Amino acid sequence: MIMGLTGGIASGKSTVSAMFVDKGARLVDADVIAREVMLPGHPVLAAAVQQFGEDILLPDGTLNRARLGEIVFNDSEARQKLNDLTHPAIRREIKNRMYALEQEDPQRLTLVDIPLLYESELDNLFEEITVVYVPRELQLARLMERSGLTLQQAEGRLQAQMDIELKRSRANYVIDNSRDPAYAKQQVDVLWDRLGLL
C-alpha cells in the first residue's frame, strides 16, 4: 500500500514519518531526493547554477542553500523557475522508488513524504493522503525557532505554500501534531490499526 504524507513547513512531517517507519513502513522522502538532485555533478544543480548564477555555490562546489533560499522565497517568478528545474527530476525519482518498494512488498506500507504534495499536483498518485497538521500560529513560532527566522521571513515561507487549513480539508487522514510527540504517536497507532497494517 502506498500513502502520501504532507503538511506545512515546520508541522513535524519528519517526526510523524519516523513514527510510521518505527511501526514497519518504508519511507520515500522527497526532501532527501530534492537534496540529491542538488549535489555536485547532478545535471539539476548545473542547470540551477546556469539559471541563478555561481553565487548559489559554496567554495567547495556544493549548494549554498541559504543563498538560494533568499532568492526564491522572496520572488515567486524565481521560485517557479527553480521548481521547473527541480520538480520533474524529483517527481521521476519519487515514482521510481515508491513503485519499486510497492512491487517488492505490496502488503507493507510505503509512505511518501512530499512537503509540496498538493502544490505540485501529486495528489493523484495516491489513494490515501495523510496531512500532519499544526495551526498556522504554531507553524510560524516553530519555524522561527527552528530556523532562526524573523516573523517576516517565516511569513514569506508560509506564503510560498498552500494554506495548512486547506491541506487539512483535502486529506483522507489528519495527524494533529500541535501537542507533544506522544499525542501524535497515539494518532499514528490508531491510523495504523485502521488501515489494517501489520
Disulfide bonds with the S-S distance in Angstrom:
none
